[in-house]
């Protein structure tokens, strides 16, 4: 077992054991139970974020036969996709990139778009040092780019698929000090938005890519750094987060869950639960524009897996 898997087991500890005992073997759960899933490397922390909203939702779904709610977490998207396929998880909240990945692996379908801290959608910002000769994405050929990690939508999936769309060839580097081949864009993982900014600011790499939310957050990227940066590209917007449900979830349950979540933002009794639910400020129906963006992400993810990973 690798270090990430071992860490997840140690952090999950007793909570994971309890969840496993509650859910039993890898088969669909009882029809009266609504199971909320989450991909997590810190189950204890995420349990506290998920449970209040589940407690709010379940009593409002008795008319469709739901009388109990449970939480089931997985260490990665592959395991969560398995839970969705087997009917062990009904509903998952995730970033848009992970949501489309779950859709590809399990057939899971978008239920609603999730607004977090007032933000429904965001985009990726490519940036360089102000004195850099790079002025466009095409100029990145033969240069280096700092990204976050493979789980990031805005700081990995979208940047890499954008480079592919521009006819460029992303290629992973062993370290930030490595040089990119002349016909590629060499990328390195920096693990956090702050590290991405630092690598660019210090001239260790030539460019970075972060979400527009992080770009505007002075805690993640200091204003003193921003003064020395220049934006070379902003991508099209994509959903901030998505609620997805398993493909074979009973239609009555799906529709009632959608209704309860849509009405939650206007219900004073839901406000504390929404805030704990990753700073959620509301849910919205998937409109044509955002469905198109999700479809683009799905196509981009498939291409990244085929041509880059």
Residue pairs with C-beta under 8 A, 6 or more apart in sequence:
1 9
4 41
4 75
5 75
7 41
8 40
8 41
8 43
8 75
9 16
11 41
11 42
11 43
11 44
12 40
12 43
12 44
12 73
13 44
15 43
15 44
15 47
16 43
16 73
19 43
19 70
19 71
19 72
19 73
22 70
23 29
23 35
23 70
23 72
23 88
26 82
26 86
26 88
27 86
27 87
27 88
28 86
28 87
28 88
29 35
29 70
29 87
29 88
29 90
30 68
31 65
31 250
32 65
32 66
32 67
32 68
33 66
33 67
33 68
33 69
33 70
34 54
34 57
34 58
34 61
34 66
34 68
34 69
34 70
34 90
34 91
34 253
34 257
35 69
35 70
35 71
35 72
35 88
35 89
35 90
35 91
36 50
36 53
36 54
36 69
36 70
36 71
36 72
36 89
36 90
36 91
36 92
36 93
37 71
37 72
37 73
37 74
37 80
37 83
37 84
37 89
37 90
37 91
37 92
38 46
38 50
38 71
38 73
38 74
38 92
38 93
38 94
39 73
39 74
39 75
39 76
39 77
39 79
39 80
39 92
39 94
39 98
40 46
40 73
40 74
40 75
41 75
43 73
46 73
47 71
47 73
48 276
49 276
49 277
49 278
50 71
50 93
50 277
51 71
52 272
52 273
52 276
52 277
53 264
53 270
53 273
53 274
53 276
53 277
53 280
54 69
54 70
54 71
55 69
55 273
56 264
56 269
56 270
56 273
57 69
57 257
57 260
57 261
58 66
58 67
58 68
58 69
60 256
60 260
61 253
61 256
61 257
61 260
63 256
64 250
64 252
64 253
64 256
65 252
65 253
66 253
66 256
72 83
72 88
72 89
74 80
74 82
74 83
77 98
77 101
77 102
77 105
78 105
80 89
80 92
80 102
80 106
81 101
81 102
81 105
81 106
81 108
82 106
83 89
84 92
84 102
84 105
84 106
84 107
84 108
84 246
84 247
85 105
85 106
85 107
85 246
87 246
87 248
89 246
90 245
90 246
90 249
90 253
91 111
91 243
91 244
91 245
91 246
91 249
91 257
92 99
92 102
92 108
92 243
92 244
92 245
93 114
93 241
93 242
93 243
93 244
93 277
93 278
94 102
94 241
94 242
94 244
95 152
95 153
95 240
95 241
95 242
96 153
96 238
96 239
96 240
96 241
96 242
96 293
96 294
96 297
97 152
97 153
97 156
97 157
97 158
97 297
97 301
98 151
98 153
99 108
99 110
99 241
99 242
99 244
99 294
100 294
100 297
100 298
100 301
101 301
102 108
102 244
103 109
103 110
103 244
103 298
104 298
104 301
104 302
106 246
106 247
107 246
107 247
108 244
108 245
108 246
108 247
109 244
109 245
109 246
109 247
110 242
110 243
110 244
110 286
110 291
110 294
111 242
111 243
111 244
111 245
111 254
111 257
111 258
111 261
112 242
112 243
112 258
112 261
112 262
112 283
112 284
112 285
112 286
113 120
113 121
113 239
113 240
113 241
113 242
113 243
113 283
113 284
113 285
113 286
113 290
114 239
114 240
114 241
114 242
114 243
114 278
114 280
114 283
115 240
115 280
115 281
115 282
115 283
115 284
116 240
116 241
116 278
116 279
116 280
116 281
117 279
117 281
118 281
119 213
119 240
120 239
120 240
120 284
121 237
121 238
121 239
121 240
121 290
121 293
122 154
122 211
122 212
122 213
122 237
122 238
122 240
123 154
123 158
123 211
123 212
123 234
123 235
123 236
123 237
123 238
124 154
124 155
124 158
124 159
124 162
124 209
124 210
124 211
124 212
124 234
124 235
125 209
125 210
125 211
125 212
125 215
125 231
125 233
125 234
126 137
126 145
126 159
126 162
126 207
126 208
126 209
126 231
126 232
126 233
126 234
127 200
127 207
127 208
127 209
127 210
127 215
127 229
127 230
127 231
127 232
128 134
128 200
128 206
128 207
128 208
128 229
128 230
128 232
129 200
129 201
129 203
129 228
129 229
129 230
130 227
130 228
130 229
130 230
132 206
132 207
132 230
133 139
134 140
134 143
134 206
134 207
134 232
135 232
136 232
136 233
137 162
137 163
137 166
137 168
137 232
137 233
138 166
138 168
139 232
140 163
140 168
140 185
140 206
140 207
141 168
141 182
141 183
141 184
141 185
142 180
142 181
142 182
142 183
142 184
142 185
143 180
143 185
143 186
143 206
143 207
144 173
144 176
144 178
144 179
144 180
144 185
144 186
144 187
144 188
144 205
144 206
144 207
145 159
145 170
145 185
145 186
145 187
145 188
145 205
145 206
145 207
145 208
145 209
146 176
146 187
146 188
146 189
146 190
146 195
146 196
146 199
146 200
146 205
146 207
146 208
146 209
147 155
147 156
147 159
147 160
147 187
147 188
147 189
147 190
147 196
147 208
147 209
148 155
148 156
148 189
148 190
148 191
148 192
148 193
148 196
148 210
149 155
149 156
149 189
149 191
150 156
150 189
150 309
153 211
153 238
153 297
154 209
154 210
154 211
154 212
154 213
154 214
155 193
155 196
155 209
155 210
155 211
155 214
156 189
157 297
157 300
157 301
157 304
158 209
158 235
158 238
158 297
158 300
159 187
159 209
159 235
160 170
160 187
160 300
160 304
160 308
161 297
161 300
161 301
161 303
161 304
162 233
162 235
163 169
163 170
163 185
164 170
164 300
164 303
164 304
164 307
164 308
165 300
168 184
168 185
169 183
169 184
169 185
170 184
170 185
170 187
170 308
171 180
171 181
171 184
171 185
171 186
171 187
171 308
172 186
172 187
172 188
172 308
173 180
173 186
173 187
173 188
175 188
176 188
176 190
176 199
176 204
176 205
177 204
178 186
178 188
179 186
180 186
188 199
188 205
190 196
190 198
190 199
190 208
193 210
193 211
193 214
193 217
193 220
193 221
194 220
194 221
196 208
196 209
196 210
197 208
197 210
197 220
197 221
197 222
197 225
197 229
198 225
199 205
199 208
200 206
200 207
200 208
200 229
201 225
201 228
201 229
207 232
210 220
210 221
212 234
213 240
214 220
214 221
215 221
215 226
236 293
236 296
237 293
238 290
238 293
238 294
238 296
238 297
239 290
239 293
239 294
241 278
242 286
242 294
243 261
243 283
245 254
245 257
261 283
262 283
262 284
262 285
264 270
264 273
264 274
264 282
264 283
265 274
265 281
265 282
265 283
274 280
274 281
274 282
286 294
